[in-house]
Amino acid sequence: MRRFFLTLFLLAALAALGLGAAGLWWVHQPLKLPAPSVDLSVEPGTTPRGVAQAVADTGTDVQPQMLYFWFRISGQDRQIRAGSYELERGVTPKMLLNVLVRGEEATRSLVLVEGWNIRQVRAALAKAEQLKPETVGLPDDALMARLGRPGVHPEGRFFPDTYTYSKGSTDIALLQRAMRAMDKKLEAAWAARAADLPIQSADQALILASIVEKETGKAKDRSEIAAVFVNRLRAGMPLQTDPTVIYGLGTAFDGNLRKKDLLTDTPWNTYTRGGLPPTPIAMPGKAALLAAVQPAQSKSLYFVSRGDGTSQFSSSLDDHNRAVNRYQRGGGEPKPKVAQ
């Protein structure tokens, strides 16, 4: 009889070892997904058993009871985090659990480019993959009210950068991050401003930085370009910068700036109006913000494009006209970037 029970015990032990070996093999085998990648959403409060069922509900060929058993025996079943995940072909039960425990949600990214205006920002948001569109159709004033800034013009209020987001995030949440980022960058730049600037507020610095951003072809010229505008403000001269005119024309601008456009008055036309325009004209980056508040020590009042992205700077109108003739000869009517 003793031999009989010993035999049963050995058989049970061997069976357990076999099951254990099979289980160890299984957790390292790729799951059969219905597509190269599938989305898995784990809502807050979902139980480990519910997570296993959610995986099966994606069309993945797996027994949810077996997956749940793996979660349990791993000792990590209570560490699974809610979130939006993307399972890719080749994922194993072990890899899946690691992803769920670490909360490695599926992410996408959106690039907001230096010099973009708010129309371009909103167009990029509308095309962003897996970003919930909560701002589509909202007028700009309603958008800013949603962001907690009623009465503030949206232009230039978002920092240009690369923003990552989880699948299912909202465009309003991304804009809030970009707005807070610009707040911090602008605050830091304003705190580091030169003592004798002819601008009185951080908002004016933002406006000036947006002009510098649009006028800069080469980074090395940025602080000198800022100096031209600062010197003009000090002297009471109009800024006479084409990007502000173009901004004022809005969607009516066809890509060709004409003399009549320079004479068409809008709040942003710095040929017909003195001082800074009422709002930024684009999103300035960090370098443009710093250049606006820390311009080069220069007496330049004019600059013109050399045609290679760099600019020629002049402190007198005669020198400027000679530069225009030199760098824009043969181009018809001269189009200096900053004129008298």
Beta strands, then each sheet from edge to edge (+ up, - down):
strand 1: 37-42
strand 2: 83-88
strand 3: 107-111
strand 4: 162-166
strand 5: 302-305
strand 6: 311-314
sheet 1: 1+ 2-
sheet 2: 3+ 4-
sheet 3: 5+ 6-
end
